[in-house]
């Protein structure tokens, strides 16, 4: 769930900086952006109450993935320009 998006972001930023290779950051930026896009197309829940809860959780996950994608992309760009 949410911890996987945070772990992927940390991994992407960390490996990109440690290896001075922007390809790692860009790959994880792409993967996190795909994950964020997938949050829009998830299956509906069985009840209205569950849908409200799961919809809120999916929105948080989508925002975490977008933020992680941005962080990895900026790190990769910074590494490429150095």
C-alpha positions in Angstrom: 0.0 0.0 0.0 1.2 3.4 1.0 4.5 2.1 2.3 5.4 0.6 -1.0 5.2 4.0 -2.7 7.4 5.6 -0.1 9.9 2.7 -0.3 10.0 3.0 -4.1 10.6 6.7 -3.9 13.4 6.3 -1.4 15.0 3.5 -3.5 14.7 5.6 -6.6 16.3 8.7 -5.1 18.9 6.7 -3.2 20.1 4.5 -6.0 20.1 7.4 -8.5 22.3 9.6 -6.2 24.5 6.7 -5.1 25.2 5.4 -8.6 25.1 8.9 -10.3 22.9 7.3 -12.9 19.7 9.1 -13.9 18.3 6.0 -15.6 17.3 4.5 -12.2 15.4 7.5 -11.1 13.6 7.9 -14.5 12.6 4.2 -14.5 11.1 4.5 -11.0 9.5 7.9 -11.9 7.8 6.1 -14.9 6.7 3.2 -12.7 5.3 5.4 -10.0 3.4 7.5 -12.6 1.9 4.3 -14.0 0.9 3.3 -10.5 -0.8 6.7 -9.9 -2.6 6.4 -13.2 -3.8 2.9 -12.2 -5.4 4.3 -9.1 -8.0 6.1 -11.3 -9.1 2.8 -12.9 -9.5 0.5 -9.9 -12.5 -1.8 -9.4 -15.5 -0.5 -7.5 -16.3 -1.8 -4.0 -19.3 -3.9 -3.2 -21.0 -1.3 -1.0 -21.2 2.5 -0.9 -19.6 2.6 2.5 -16.6 0.5 1.3 -16.4 2.6 -1.9 -16.0 5.8 0.2 -13.2 4.4 2.3 -11.4 2.7 -0.5 -11.8 5.7 -2.7 -10.1 7.9 -0.1 -7.3 5.4 0.3 -6.8 5.2 -3.4 -6.6 9.0 -3.6 -3.9 9.1 -1.0 -2.0 6.3 -2.8 -2.3 8.2 -6.1 -0.9 11.4 -4.5 2.0 9.5 -2.9 2.8 7.9 -6.3 2.7 11.2 -8.1 4.9 12.9 -5.4 7.3 9.9 -5.6 7.4 10.1 -9.4 8.2 13.8 -9.2 10.9 13.3 -6.6 12.6 10.5 -8.6 12.3 12.5 -11.9 13.8 15.7 -10.3 16.6 13.7 -8.7 17.4 12.0 -12.1 17.4 15.4 -13.9 19.7 16.9 -11.2 22.0 13.9 -11.5 22.1 14.1 -15.3 23.0 17.8 -15.2 25.9 17.3 -12.8 
